[in-house]
């Protein structure tokens, strides 16, 4: 009965989030856009990439060119971007991805976009679900099936996944590829892990920090781990060579498109937004130094061990703080961090007060999205949608604070390794029916 109640509560939270999107947030944004005469566009991250791929492969046109960008804008917004209008969106929707993304989208170029969008969303939904067991395998976690089902329901009903699906975000695809690469690494399939991570570099701002950590890990035991880097290097060579064959000199055009994107969107990291440019850059440097030291200390640990996982989770948590932009759908990057912390409460409660405090703050922050969505859903259903739209972003503020708190929590736990103290999970002694600490060998803390 208790399990059914938990599943029912998870379904209620997920359902309230989807109702909030459909009946509160989207109608509010549409109303605001109409009042300010701001084109909303088709809100698809896939569309500019699809148009660019089609124009390159069918007509041999440069997807980074001003002409193709203008055509993308007309298809996306219904008109070309007009910088003279103060309320016009700043995002010019250029083809700002590495050119080899066309190899993934090539099979879709003759499918009408309206049909493609439906199937793409279904694909992203499936990949989001599949990422949960992949991360569980990658981190070496043991979670009961009913708990996994609850996690899947909450994941699909989270703001990050909801927004990602609504915007056709390739971030969901990239996060799945990273999860699959980590699971392959934990299973000893290093060559496959390298191949998957190479494909994931279509979103380099998410993938490169993970790659840097895995490269350090592989080099630290080259004899046994070199297959990862060989798989990655071989795949990247094929992707880069194929892209250069399709469009010679594409790398310079892509770099220019990325620079333009940062300029017209005024891209800033989450830390810079909070602290200002100069203080934010110093804080980013300090975070990067902390991550580098942590990864160096655990570089010899085997995949899926406690030390390896700490390195990976610190990298993922830090990435959201220091990368140039932080759209809320990027919060799915923290899924493995949440899963890992979910299974560590029995140990965290034995840690210092700051660790316990940060843990409960992080629980509150991640749960607030559903509390806020349920509150607005209730108001919309039993009062009116207009009343709920007075606070349309109620579930959102906690999602900006969550990555910060989670980083400090994971960093605090990582310092246990710095001091040579194993942050061990606990296991049940079945002979004496009591909880005891696991040994270092049981969680793979021995040197590789």
Steps between C-alpha positions, in 0.01 A plus 500: 500500500783738587658443159170573325466824694850607397433419135169684519668805653767494229231483231317791665817712504588414139144560383487837674820605323364413158170674577697803619683512166183461295255717697716757680851560368453471123172703491665768713799520266273512196298783655813697587639451149176630350495806726861593417474386137790260547523210253521170687599285206455125485720462812690203357873455556483229235365725224814711424716186500251318274482786251880538495547127447244494219653798322850355523419145391231575241626827353866525602446830686702620798273465808702770681443757225290812545262385225420167665476669842241741356298208362516329839371819666210528256403138564551533876354846576293552187729788404867592503648635823446876526755654738327838470201367693573513875271209584626267229684190633877533506566138409566494126453121483816443300648157431735522800578127533811314379438400139514127570159522666373458142600134510242443776230699323566379144225232505239767587552757225215379278248465783257794540602688813157481664515118483867487596436709808246254637732202454798693635315583820406135542865409450612752763238361739634146454860616540417686820346183647793287384752734660384401850610131489812604309605739777417240763732259320765765446512597868477143628185575700250251635146639487179299526281479191209683662735784593636508144142528373436795735822667384399458135156653565651798683764543231240513224298741712794728578528855369829424323364207299167673437673807361748288307219306330300814432803662333620186316832539678793292379635531856281201594666296225848608609431416866384155393822449303708605802303262722551219250873576479533491879305173520726351231802616697369334817440179302854492368400592142752781472506514120122543485516766772747701293282474189186613684674794665638613165148511355385695809738785412226649281439692827863571597412730790348200680729224377851650514528514883403131518748423224779681686437290813482173305816587306691560823360174639602305189852645482556414867486130411578502130564130466152396610297811410644615169210348304277782620719770348562291189126459445440869560787614276406266213137609507590869515735459206218347294254774603743784439626360170145438379397852597803648323419300188144632500596863568871590486594757765184438704680524833576871457139567398372309803731690733370827358140386549569407863667836566204682345262296716682600817488866394135533400376296798737672746595154625621483860555213739273451800786608728555820298128581518510470879836666573563730205753457224832546681407327827323232301808425290710468817240267650497292179879471517478385863234242410710368213804474728298303755370265231851450361644410840212262576535322166876475542463333840257235373643453152615142568168373637316240289183596314181497712702509823431758765802711410427491126137596564603793718719629219220465245236661722722794591566558129130488410396726788773754426421505128154649557651781707777609265384429145400812303123450522262325739159424345285307743476192279871449565399395850466144369881492510464466878294178479797278598582733790143471628500122462831469683391725787166316517686180597740672741271642767584227753862613478448873464304515823814379677702785349545855623214741556583702186470183289164410653379859464599521134341163434162609634522836326565319171202271566280804562623679188447207265158425655380860480444476124225245560362684802476819298349321199243323720406829667444675167316199360266503800433873463440460127259210543300631797521874440616617157795482266541877512545484878770234464672710233568775754792287617592314181860428599436376854672160441804657332721694752607189692633348178760776471610453862508120485822462294685731739396314814562160340850602392593608853354178642692277258813711552467463876474124465795499260720658766463177698710337228748788515555421866535132430166410654284261302144622457358149516147384437350262751378148459285267704674223690249223431646270766461756779223707340673831556644776284878511474746701290611338176866431450719685253535190286123457476455844344814499292714745696816303448748638251457374146 
